[in-house]
Amino acid sequence: MTVTYTLQKEDFLTFQLFTASTSKRIQEKKKNSWLGITVVFLMVAAFFYLERNNFLAIWFGVSAVITGIFYPTYFNWTHMKHYKKYVEEHNINRFGQEENLTIREDVISSQNNLGDGNIKISAITEIAETETHFFLKMISGLSLIIPKRGS
């Protein structure tokens, strides 16, 4: 079976965001930052409350609530911004390039204008599917991005 497709900037961004969303390290960082910042705001609010400075106690209390509610969205936004820059910087020569993938019983052959390559099926450690892509992760840590849309 042969599949022909063209990779765009959005495909690389989707891959980076998917990888980040499945990373335990990044999820721990998000949780620890979220809880840490919220707890610090609450502690400062409690300090000012005990010092009878109600204005600052309320200000830091409201800041804690806002952080508790919106930090995950802010974290995701900053990561998306980071990965957009990363993709543009590191994959710019691969945007719009046609890829030909031939899948056989024991090997996957990839061809594009940069070169040819063969991947043993046994070297694939994980196949992930999203709404718009397939991601094939290999033993070496490299991945193939296969969009579900046509070329």
C-alpha positions as CSV (number, residue, x, y, z in Angstrom):
1,M,0.0,0.0,0.0
2,T,1.3,3.4,-0.9
3,V,0.3,6.7,0.7
4,T,1.2,10.1,-0.6
5,Y,0.8,13.2,1.5
6,T,2.2,16.7,2.1
7,L,3.2,17.8,5.6
8,Q,2.4,21.3,6.6
9,K,3.4,23.5,9.6
10,E,0.2,22.5,11.4
11,D,1.1,18.8,11.1
12,F,4.4,19.3,12.9
13,L,2.7,21.5,15.5
14,T,0.0,18.9,16.1
15,F,2.7,16.3,16.6
16,Q,4.6,18.4,19.1
17,L,1.4,19.2,21.1
18,F,0.4,15.6,21.1
19,T,3.8,14.5,22.3
20,A,3.7,17.2,25.1
21,S,0.2,16.1,26.1
22,T,1.3,12.5,26.6
23,S,4.5,13.5,28.5
24,K,4.4,12.7,32.2
25,R,7.2,15.2,32.8
26,I,5.3,18.1,31.2
27,Q,2.0,17.1,33.0
28,E,3.9,17.0,36.3
29,K,5.4,20.4,35.6
30,K,1.9,21.8,34.8
31,K,0.4,20.4,37.9
32,N,3.2,21.4,40.2
33,S,3.4,25.0,38.8
34,W,-0.4,25.3,39.0
35,L,-0.6,24.1,42.6
36,G,2.6,26.0,43.7
37,I,1.5,29.4,42.4
38,T,-2.0,29.0,43.8
39,V,-0.7,27.9,47.2
40,V,1.8,30.8,47.3
41,F,-1.0,33.3,46.6
42,L,-3.1,31.8,49.3
43,M,-0.3,31.9,51.8
44,V,0.4,35.5,51.0
45,A,-3.3,36.3,51.3
46,A,-3.4,34.6,54.7
47,F,-0.3,36.5,55.8
48,F,-1.9,39.9,54.9
49,Y,-5.2,38.8,56.5
50,L,-3.4,38.1,59.8
51,E,-1.6,41.4,59.4
52,R,-5.1,43.0,59.1
53,N,-4.3,44.4,55.6
54,N,-7.6,43.5,54.1
55,F,-7.0,45.1,50.7
56,L,-3.9,43.0,50.0
57,A,-5.5,39.9,51.5
58,I,-8.4,40.2,49.2
59,W,-6.1,41.0,46.2
60,F,-4.0,37.9,46.7
61,G,-7.0,35.8,47.5
62,V,-8.6,36.8,44.2
63,S,-5.3,36.2,42.5
64,A,-5.2,32.7,43.9
65,V,-8.7,32.0,42.6
66,I,-8.0,33.4,39.2
67,T,-4.7,31.4,39.0
68,G,-6.5,28.2,40.2
69,I,-9.1,28.6,37.5
70,F,-7.1,29.9,34.5
71,Y,-3.5,28.6,35.0
72,P,-4.0,25.4,32.9
73,T,-5.3,27.5,30.0
74,Y,-2.4,29.9,30.3
75,F,0.1,27.0,30.5
76,N,-1.3,25.4,27.4
77,W,-1.2,28.7,25.5
78,T,2.4,29.3,26.4
79,H,3.4,25.8,25.3
80,M,1.5,26.2,22.0
81,K,3.4,29.5,21.4
82,H,6.7,27.8,22.3
83,Y,6.0,24.8,20.0
84,K,4.9,27.1,17.1
85,K,8.3,28.9,17.2
86,Y,10.1,25.5,17.6
87,V,8.4,24.0,14.5
88,E,9.0,27.1,12.4
89,E,12.7,27.1,13.4
90,H,13.5,23.4,13.1
91,N,11.2,22.1,10.3
92,I,10.9,25.0,7.9
93,N,12.5,23.1,5.1
94,R,10.0,20.3,5.4
95,F,6.8,22.3,5.0
96,G,4.9,21.5,1.7
97,Q,7.2,18.6,0.8
98,E,5.5,15.6,-0.7
99,E,6.1,12.3,1.2
100,N,5.6,8.8,-0.3
101,L,5.1,6.1,2.2
102,T,5.0,2.5,1.0
103,I,3.9,0.0,3.6
104,R,4.9,-3.7,3.0
105,E,4.6,-6.7,5.3
106,D,7.9,-6.2,7.1
107,V,9.1,-2.7,6.1
108,I,7.9,0.9,5.6
109,S,9.7,2.8,2.9
110,S,9.6,6.6,3.0
111,Q,10.6,8.8,0.0
112,N,10.7,12.5,-0.3
113,N,13.0,15.0,-2.0
114,L,15.4,14.9,0.9
115,G,16.0,11.1,0.5
116,D,14.8,7.6,0.9
117,G,14.6,5.4,4.0
118,N,13.4,2.1,5.2
119,I,11.9,1.3,8.6
120,K,11.5,-2.2,9.8
121,I,8.0,-2.8,11.2
122,S,9.6,-4.3,14.3
123,A,11.3,-1.0,15.0
124,I,7.9,0.7,15.6
125,T,7.2,0.8,19.3
126,E,3.9,2.8,19.3
127,I,1.2,3.8,16.9
128,A,-0.9,6.7,18.1
129,E,-4.1,8.0,16.4
130,T,-5.7,11.3,16.8
131,E,-8.7,12.8,15.0
132,T,-6.4,14.2,12.3
133,H,-3.2,12.1,12.3
134,F,-1.3,8.9,12.9
135,F,2.0,9.1,14.7
136,L,4.4,6.1,14.4
137,K,7.0,6.2,17.1
138,M,10.2,4.1,16.6
139,I,12.8,2.6,18.9
140,S,15.3,5.4,17.9
141,G,12.9,8.0,19.3
142,L,12.0,9.4,15.8
143,S,8.5,9.5,14.6
144,L,6.5,9.4,11.4
145,I,3.7,11.9,11.0
146,I,0.9,10.7,8.7
147,P,-2.0,13.1,8.3
148,K,-5.4,11.6,7.7
149,R,-6.4,14.2,5.1
150,G,-5.5,13.8,1.5
151,S,-2.5,15.5,0.0
